[in-house]
């Protein structure tokens, strides 16, 4: 189902400070600066094979930045992905197109993976098949999400984690060009790629096994740790030389440089 991991999200109430701290810690600059997209603000940094998004969403204040979510690029179109999720009995939302002034994307949210997941208004944790009713509801919610008020309400403090499939549309062409500077440099540590997302998982959590691993060899992989919680634990980075698992903390976000 997953071709690769497209980006990893860091949720913060202070995006300017968090972005500045990451840029200074790793010696790299955001290739998409902090930008307002109607119901959220975000900036993108390239870590080689994956982007890391610093995002401010909702009205909650007074919390430390933390690992919020992962966006998967699907290996098949949206409705074929829905078929696969249905077959594996993975709770999911309808495919809904989200719009901003500059680009849009189709999102399918997943349920049953992490504690305190964001419950989307268009059905996270419901089971939708690829049928006439689902297609009609998908179009309805895609239309409703064009409203800034509804978009803001959908992301307003409804959960502390999110996993979703993400298909981008009309992405600005300069996005790929802006990454080239990082790929030639690697920042302060000579970073090469993100090796894995470290995930804490309860023994009875079988959702990840159903989802499977990313198909692309260039993708970030999953690294599981048995725990009494289901949550994103850390981001493991690979550098040109060994740093013996050096840990860099950005708020509650742990980066481990191998």
Secondary structure by P-SEA (a helix, b strand, c coil): ccccccbbbbbbccaaaaaaaaaaaccccccccccccccccbbbbbcccbbbbbccccccccccccccbbbbbccccaaaaaaaaaaaccbbbcbbbbbcccbbbbbbbbcccccccccccccccccccccaaaaaaaaaaaaaaccaaaaaaaacccccbbbbbbbbcccccccccccccccccccccccccccbbbbbbccccccccccccccccccbbbbbbbcccccccbbbbbccccccbbbbbcccbbbbcc
